[in-house]
């Protein structure tokens, strides 16, 4: 599990979201078939996706993602971000991606609240 964030920004976010948060970042390879890039997570409060490839990438909330169904991330830096404060429950959902070419990289940053446990656990 990622380490708890420290400092002024982390304290602000902890107060805003009711608990400490942790960040993750990864590069996900996306191809011409639907790839799950994020599983559903009820503690995720933010996600940022950046298309690092020369191909367009489409993202959607199930594996029916495609050119006619989804959010397009333009080549070479197209971005999409969701935040629970403005996008309600969208950040907690699973996300899938599909590219117009093979070997397309998608940079994914997520912020999730570290789940609280019940007293006595």
C-alpha positions in Angstrom: 0.0 0.0 0.0 1.3 3.5 -0.8 2.6 5.5 2.1 0.5 8.2 3.7 1.2 11.7 2.3 2.6 14.3 4.7 2.7 18.1 4.7 0.4 21.0 4.4 -1.4 19.8 1.2 -1.9 16.4 2.7 -3.4 17.9 5.9 -5.7 20.1 3.8 -6.9 17.1 1.8 -7.3 14.9 5.0 -9.6 17.6 6.4 -11.5 17.8 3.1 -12.0 14.1 2.6 -12.2 12.9 6.1 -9.0 10.9 6.3 -5.5 10.5 5.1 -4.8 10.0 1.4 -2.3 8.2 -0.7 -1.2 8.7 -4.3 -0.3 6.2 -7.0 1.1 6.7 -10.4 1.7 4.2 -13.2 2.0 3.9 -16.9 -0.6 1.5 -18.4 -0.1 0.1 -21.9 -3.3 0.3 -24.0 -3.9 -1.4 -27.3 -6.6 -1.9 -29.8 -8.7 -4.0 -27.5 -10.4 -2.8 -24.4 -8.1 -2.8 -21.3 -9.2 -2.1 -17.8 -7.1 0.7 -16.5 -8.7 1.2 -13.1 -10.9 -1.1 -10.9 -13.8 0.4 -9.0 -12.6 1.9 -5.7 -15.0 3.5 -3.3 -12.1 5.4 -1.6 -10.7 7.0 -4.8 -11.2 10.8 -4.7 -9.2 11.8 -7.8 -7.8 10.5 -11.0 -5.7 12.0 -13.8 -5.1 10.3 -17.2 -2.6 11.6 -19.7 -2.2 10.1 -23.2 1.6 9.8 -23.8 1.3 8.2 -27.2 0.9 9.3 -30.8 -2.4 7.5 -31.0 -5.8 8.7 -29.7 -7.0 6.8 -26.6 -10.7 6.5 -25.7 -11.8 5.9 -22.1 -15.1 4.8 -20.7 -16.7 3.2 -17.6 -17.1 -0.3 -19.1 -15.5 -2.5 -21.7 -17.8 -1.2 -24.5 -15.3 1.7 -24.9 -14.6 2.8 -28.4 -14.5 5.7 -30.9 -18.3 6.0 -30.8 -18.6 5.5 -27.1 -16.2 7.1 -24.6 -14.1 10.1 -23.9 -11.3 10.8 -26.3 -7.8 11.7 -25.1 -5.9 13.3 -28.0 -2.5 12.1 -28.9 0.7 13.5 -27.2 -0.8 14.8 -24.0 -4.6 14.6 -24.1 -5.8 14.6 -20.5 -8.9 13.6 -18.5 -9.3 14.2 -14.8 -12.1 13.5 -12.3 -12.5 14.7 -8.7 -15.1 13.6 -6.3 -16.0 17.2 -5.3 -17.0 18.1 -8.8 -17.8 14.8 -10.5 -19.6 13.1 -7.6 -19.3 9.3 -7.9 -17.5 9.1 -11.3 -14.0 8.8 -9.7 -14.9 5.6 -7.9 -16.0 3.7 -11.0 -14.0 1.2 -13.0 -12.4 2.6 -16.2 -11.5 1.0 -19.5 -9.4 2.3 -22.4 -8.8 1.5 -26.0 -6.3 3.0 -28.4 -6.3 3.6 -32.2 -2.9 1.9 -32.3 -0.9 -0.7 -30.5 1.5 0.0 -27.6 0.0 3.3 -26.5 1.0 4.5 -23.0 -1.4 6.1 -20.6 0.0 7.8 -17.5 -2.4 7.3 -14.6 -2.3 9.2 -11.3 -4.8 8.4 -8.6 -5.5 9.8 -5.1 -7.5 7.6 -2.7 -8.5 8.0 0.9 -6.9 5.4 3.1 -9.9 3.5 4.3 -10.9 3.8 7.9 -11.3 0.6 9.9 -13.9 -0.1 12.6 -13.0 0.3 16.2 -11.2 -2.8 17.5 -9.9 -4.0 14.2 
